[in-house]
Each structure stands twice: as C-alpha cells, then as structure tokens.
Amino acid sequence: MYPAEIVQPMRDELTAVGFTQCTTAENVTSALRKSGTTLVVVNSVCGCAAANARPGARMSLANDKAPEQLITVFAGVDKEATNEARNQMVPFPPSSPSIALFKDGELVHMLERHHIEGRPAELIAENLRDAYNAHC
C-alpha cells in the first residue's frame, strides 16, 4: 500500500480530465454494468504510467468519438477495485498500468503493460482513438 499523499497527484492526473476513481469492487461492477462504452485505466506509481499511460489516456480523449464513461483504479492502493477490474479483463493477465475499453460490459480493446512501456504517450493515444472510432 502506498501512502495517500504519494498517489494523490497521480490520481488527480486522471480525475482532473473526467475519470471517476473507483475504490471498491462494487464501484467497478456498477460502472461496467452500465450500457455504452467505458474506459478503465489501471493506474500505477511506475514510470511507464507517468510517462506513457496517464498522458496517453488523457490525450486520447481529444477525439470526435470517446467513451461515455471513464473510470480508474489504482494498483497497490485500491486492492478490491483493482482485482475486480482485472477480473473483468480476463483472459488478459493482470498488469499495471493497463487500459481497457468496454462496450455494454464486454471487453472490446485492451492495452497491457507491454503495449504501454517504452511507447510514447502519443502512440498510446492514437491506439485508443482507433478503438474509440471502432467502438464508441
């Protein structure tokens, strides 16, 4: 578990652009039961979350089509919420950071850590925009 004062700025990077922070399994389940599209970011304290995942997710929202709902869980902090989000991302193994797009509760697009690490935020944003254009 990371101290709250360490992770708060990392949470704020996403909540400032409209993401809802889910801290319980029920929050995640409730969000994914809604019809429409939902983007889920598994946030992390790692460098690739800071340099690639969070900026890429934020940049991706500058698009004609975007998910109707944006949620985030924080790995290493919100254990229940993160486990539930990862359960919904099966068959993909748990990874953080990761970014998933759901449509009507079904997983339709997934970016695992190996898709994020070492790739520029602009490329991640482009990948997500392509998914939005296909599914949103």
Buried (B, 14 or more C-beta within 10 A) or exposed (E): EBEEEEBEEBBEBBEEBEBEBBBBBEBBBEBBEEEEBBBBBBBBBBEBBBBBBBBBBBBBBEBEEBBEBBBBBBBBBBBBBBBBBBEBBEEBEBBBBBBBBBBEBEBBBBBBBEBBBEBEBEEBBBBBBEBBEEBB
